[in-house]
Amino acid sequence: MLRDIDHFIGGESFSSGTRIGEVFDPNRGAVQAQVRLGTSADLQTAIDAANKALPAWSATNPQRRARVMFAFKALVEAHMNELAELLSSEHGKVIADSKGDIQRGLEVIEFCCGIPHALKGEYTVGAGPGIDVYSMRQPLGIVAGITPFNFPAMIPMWMFGVAIACGNAFVLKPSERDPSVPVRLAELMKEAGLPDGILQVVNGDKEMVDAILDHHDVKAVSFVGSSDIAQYIYSRGTANGKRVQAFGGAKNHGIVMPDADLDQVVNDLAGAAFGSAGERCMALPVVVPVGEKTANDLREKLIPAIEGLRVGVSTDADAHYGPVINAAHKARIEQYIQMCADEGGELVVDGRGFTLQGHEDGFFVGPTLFDHVKPHFRSYQEEIFGPVLQIVRADNFEEAVRLPSEHPYGNGVAIFTRNGHAAREFASRVNVGMVGINVPIPVPVAYHTFGGWKRSGFGDTNQHGMEGVKFWTKVKTVTQRWPDGGVGEAANAFVIPTMG
């Protein structure tokens, strides 16, 4: 019997309709569960529950909302092993990586524990004669998040943590490929003391996405996924008057200067390019060595490091990475490998055809390395989202800056160097949203903010940190005067007020 994954609406499991999706175990290549694919009617049920709960939650003072976050953090930590095993069973990443997924989400929850401070407004005493001016941040109402398969714990917590702490009700539409962890997180939020209806999970596909984008009561939508879908969500959501932040794909570059510590670079590249089977929007799938000698030396060190990577099942504590999410994605990655070879890239290490004894039907792709990849290759221009590393050689520093700056994506970039001036110059000039200096995966800490540029991000506000607080709230500014009983000249009432 396959287990069923239902919605979480109004504080309890909710099922309706007959449409279902298959949830695979990527290690075995077999269906392990069925997820219910919701409709606009299911969304309306969630909206009704949210509208019922929202007034009291919005009126709850920030300190009490923060206490729910404290309790939720403790519960997630207590259930860390359970959540990591559940995540790995549906996604395929190794257990240690799943724990990292959960922990990076918890760091945003830790930020939310300080929401009383983050929500403080501004106040000016005596802005004019007897006039004070102050501002306040108020919740938007019912808001939503549409999250991807590759981080089923981290990204939902990035979204719903800040939104709920700010006083909103949140509707989460996770990926239908690995929905169990988001549902479990909602159950733990209820256990932490969150009122029913404030965090709800509606499973589904495009039908549910469109229902969210079109529903009048949903005031804001946050999305992470592919760039084409991000652009679609941003366009449709904003056309319906919603506030939208939509983050798309990436093709992050790692610039290797001639003075870099190549042993450290190789170690960093192995994790950044192949960790989680390359299924990260902050993965590092392109390395740009500067100068022929740097390129040749780096390649010589990379080959044995890649050949030494261990691909295994999610529960293998010695595995560096596990399977990809499903058969279709495995086929897509292998098509890109063939494409790059056909375009003229030198296939140095070929990960196709990889099988694991006892798990021959699993969705495994071995680590793959290309050299002499050119900027006009389609396989370079597009996101592969798999364990494939491409070497694009640059003659000099200027070319190394230009490559990521001119690429359609602008999510993350890293430079490896001992030269402080080169690092400073690169960080200042490169046309990319997040920069690492000797840091291969430059995901900012939770109290800063996350967001890419160009086709990696649509919208004006980033995720988490104070940018997240701004996205999930609206500012109200109050100008107040308490009359002393005197009456000024009547004519003054017909002149735009000034503070002079």
N, C-alpha and C positions, 0 to 999 in steps of 0.2 A: 504494500500500500504506500502510495506517495503521500507525503505530508502536504497539508494545505497552508498557504500563506494568505491571510485575509487582511483587510484594511483595519486600521485602528481609529475608530470614530467615537466621539462622545465618551472617551475613557474606557472603551471595551472593544473586543474583536467584533468586526462587522463584516458580514458577507451578503452579497446579493448578485444576481446575474449569473450567466453561464460562461462568459468568455474567460479563458484562462491562458496563462503563458507558462512555458517550461523553464524551470530553474535547474541548471546542470551542476554536477560535481565535475569540475574541470580536470581533476586528477584521474577520474575513471572514464570521462567522456560519456557519462550516463545521466539521465534525468533523475533528480532526487526529490523534486518538489514541484507543486503547481501553485502559481500565484494568480490571484483573482485580478482580472483587468477591469477597472472601474469605468463607470459612465458619468455623464453630466448629472444624472440623478443621484449617484453616490456622492459626488462633489457637493451637491446641494444639501444632502444630509449633513455633511461635515460643516458646511457654511452655517446651517441652522444651529448646530451645536456651538459653533464659534460665536455667533451673534448672541446666543444666550449667556455664554460665559464671559464675554469680552468686557462689559461695563464694570463688573466687580474687579476683574484682574487689572484693567487699566487704572482703576482707582486705588489699587493696592499700592502702598508706598514702596519706593525703590528698595528700601532696606529689607522689607519682607520678601520682595521678589528675589533679592540676592540670596536670602537664606535657602530658597528652593534650589538655587544654583549650587550652593555649598553642599546641600544634601545629595543632589544629583551627582556631583563630582565624586563624593564618597561612595555612592552606589556603583558607579561605573568602575571605579578602582577595585571595589570588592568583587565585581563580576568580570574583571579584565580577562581572565583565562577563558571563561565561557564565551565572551564576546569575540575574542580573537579566534577561537576555534570555529565559531559559527561563521565569522567573516571569511576565514581561509577556506572553509568547506564550499562556499559559493563563489568566491572570487578566484581562489587559486594561489594567492600570495602566501609565502611562508609565514609561520606563526609569529616569528619575531617582527616581521614587517607589518603584520596585522596589528600587533601591539603598538607599533609606532604610529600607524594610522589612527588608532584610538587615542593615543597620548597627544598627538598634535591637535586633535579636536578638543580634548580636555583642557589644553592650554588656553583656548578661547573661552571655555567655560570658566576657567580661573579668572580671566579678564572680566567676565560678566559678574563675578562675585563683587567687583568694585563698581557696579553700575550706579550706585548713589552718587559717587563722585563724578562719573562720566556724564551724568544727566544734568549736572548743575548748569544753570544759565548764567547770564551776565546781568549786572546791575550798575546803573549810573545814578548816583544821588546828585540832585541839583543840576540836571541837564538844561534846565531853564528856570525862570522864576517860579519857585514852588513846584517844579515838575521833576519827577523821577521817571526813568526808563528802565525796564527790565525785560528779559527774554526767558522763555521756557521751552523745553523740548517735550513734545507730546507724541504719543504713539500714533501710527497711521490707521490702525484698525486691524482688519484681517489681511494677512500677507502670506506669501507662498514661496516655497523653494523647490526647484527641480534639479535633482542631483544625479551625478554620473555613477557608473559601475565601479570606477577604479578606486574611489575612496568612500565606501559606503558608511563609514563612521565619521571621519574627519570633516568632510564637507557639509553633511547635514548639521553637525554641531557648530561649525563655523556660522551657519545661517540661523538656525532656530535659537541658538544660545543668545545671541545679541538681540534678535528680534523680540523674543519673549521677555528677556530682562528689561527691555525698553517699554513693555506693557502691551505688546501686540498679541493677537492670536495667530498661530502659525499652522499652515497646511503644507505638509511635506509630500512631494511626489518623487520617491526614489526611483532608481533604475529598476526595471522589472527583471534584470538579470541576477541581482543579488539583494533582494529586499528584506531579508530576515533581520539583519542588524538594525536598520532604521526602525522597524516595528518594535524591536526589543528596547531600543533607546527610548521610544515613546512610553513604553510600559514602565521603564525605570524613572522617567520624569513624573509620571503619575504617582509612583511610590515615593518620590521625593517631596510630594505635596503639591504638585501643580494641579490646578482645578481641571476637571474634565472639560474637553472642548478647546483648550488653549493650545495643545500640540496634538495634531492628528495626522495620520499617514493614510494617503489614498494611493493605492497601487494602480498602475495602468500604463498605457502606451500613448500614441499621439492623440487619441481621442480625449484622454484625460488632460494632456498638456493643453490642447486647444480649449477645453472647458475652463481651465484655470485662466488662460489668457483672455477669455471672453467674458468671464463672470464680473458683473458690476461691483460686487462687494469685495473683490480682491484688489487691494490698493497698490501692492508692490510685488514684484517677482524677482527672485535671484536665481540664476542658472549657471551651471558649469557643464560643458560638454564639447562637442565638435563646433567648429567655427560656422559652418553652414547653418546648423540648428540654432546657434547663438544669435546669428544675424536674423533668422526667422523669428525667434522669440522676442528679440528686441524690437523688431519692426511691428509685429502684431500686437505686442503688449503696449508699446507707446502709442500706437494708433488707437488703442482703447482707453487711453488716458492714464495708464499705469506708470508708476516709477519702475524702471527695469535696469538691472545690471546683469549682463550676460557675458560670461567668459568662455572663450573658445579654445582652439587647439594651439599647438606650439611646435617650434623647431629650434630648441635651445642650442646655442653654440658654446663650446669651450675653447677659448683662445690660449694657446701654449706658446709663451715667449721663449727665446733661446736660453734665457737664464733660469727657467723654471726647474724645480726639482722633479725630474722625470719619474723617479720611483714613486713619489707622492702623487704625481699626476696620474700615473697608471692605476694606482690603487683607488684614487677618487673616481676615475673614469669607469672602472669596472663596476663600481656600485651605482654610479649615476646613470650609466647607459643601460645596464642590464638588470639592476634591481627591480623587483616587482615585474619582471619580464618586460621592462620598458614601458609599462602601462601607467605612466605618470605624465601629467602635463608639464611637470618640472624636471622630467628626465633630461639627459644630456646626450642626444643622438648624433651630434655633429661635433667633431674635434677639428680645430684649425691650428695646426702647427705653423709657426712663422719661420720660414727659411728651410732650405732643403735638408740641411744637417739635422735640424730639430725634427723634421718629419721622418727622416730615416731612422734616427735614434728612437723616436717614440714608437714607430711601427715595430722595431726589433724587440722592444720591451712589451708591447701590447700583445703580440701573438701568443707567447707562452702564458701570459696572465689570463687571456681569454680561453685558451685551451684548458686551463686549469680550473675553470668555473664548474661548479657542481650544480646541475639541474636536477631537481627532485620533486617529490610530492610535497604538499604543503606542510605535512607533519614531520618531515625530515629536518632535524635540527641542524644538520651539516650542509643542507642545500643553500645555495646562494639565491636561487629563485625557483619558482614553480611554473605551472602551466599558465597559458593565457586564458581569457574568459570563456571562449566557446569555439566551436569548429569554424564558424564563419570568419571570426577574427583571425584564427590561425591561417586560414586560406588567404585572407587579405594580406597578412604580413608576408607570406611566401610569394604572393604575386608581386609585392614591392621588391623583394629580393631579386626575383627574375627581371623585373623592370630595370633595376639599377644595373644589373649585369648587361642587359641588352643595350642600355644607354652608353655603355663603355666603362663603367666602373670596374675596378679590379676586385674580384671576389676573393679575398684572402682567406677568410674562414666562413664556411657555409653551414648554417644551422638548420637547414631543411632536412627533413627525413629523420629527425631525432626521435627516438623511441626509448621508453623506459621499461625495463623488464617487469612484467606483472601489471603494467599500466599502458599497454600498447594502444589503447583507445583514448588515452588522455590527450589534452590539447597542448602538447609541448612543442616549443620551438627552441632550438639550440642557439647559442650566441653567434652572431654574424658580424663580420668585419669587412668593410669595403675601403679601398684606397683609391686615390686619383679621381674622386668624385668632383664633378664640375657644377658650378652654380646654375647652369641652364638645365640640368637634369630635373625631370619631373619628380623623381624619387627624392631629390634634395628639396625641392620647393614644397612638397606635401608632407604631412605628418604620417609617419608609419605606425607609431604607437606599439612598438614591439622591440625585442632584444636585438636591434640592428644599430651598429655604430658606423658612421661614414666619416672618412678622413677627407677633408677639403683643404688642400695645401695653399698657403698664402706666401707671397714673396716677401712682404714687409708688414709693418705695423699698420700702415694706412689701409692696406687691403683687408687686414684682419678686422679693423673697425668697420669697414664698409660692408662686409658680408652679412653680419647680423643686422646691421642698420637698414640694409636694403631688402632684407627678406620680408615676405608678406606677414609673417608672424613676429610678434615682439613681446613674448612672455618673459623669458629669463635668458641670462647670458652669464658666462663666467670667464675670468682671465686668470691664468696661472703665471706668476712672475715674482721675482724678488725685487723688482724695480718699483719703488713707490711712485715715481713720477709717471711711469707708463700706466700704472694702475689708476692713478688719479685722472690722467688724461682720458683713459678709456672709459671710466665710469661717467665722466662728464659728457663725453661726446656720443656714446653709443645710443642708438634710437631703440631702446628696449626698456620695458617697465621695471624689471627687477635684475639687479646686478650682483654677482658674487665675485669677490677678490680672494682667490685661493680657496673659495667655497664652491663646490661643484653644483649643489642644489640650493640656490639662494631663496628658500622660502622664508619670508620674514617671521619674526616672533609675533605672538598673538596680539601684543599691544602696539605693534606697528600695523601695516596694512598690506594686503595682497592684491595684485592686479597687473595684467599685462596691457600692452599697447597694440595698435594696428588690428589685425584680424584675431588677435588673442583676447581682445576685450571690447565690448560694446556697452556704452553708458559712461557716466561721468564720475561714479563713485565706486571705490574699491571695497573689498570684503574685510571684515573684522577690524579690530582697533577702533579708533575714533571715527574713521571713515564708515565703518559699519553702523556705529551709533547715528551718524548723520543720515545714512541711507534709510534706516528703519524708523526715523522720527521726522516730524515737521516742526519748524520753529515758529513760535508765536511771540510777538513783541508787543509789550504793553507800555503805553505812555500815560502816566497818571498825574492828576493834580487834585489836591484837596482844597477847595475854595475856603477863604477866610471870611466870607460873607460880604466882601466888597464887590461892587459891580464896575467893571472897566468900561471904557468907551465902547458903545455899541458898534462903531465902525470897525473895531478890531476883529469882530466876529466874521467879517467878510474878506479878510486878508489871510493868505496862507500863513499859518503860524510859524514863527521862527523862535529860536532859543536865545537870541541876542538880548 
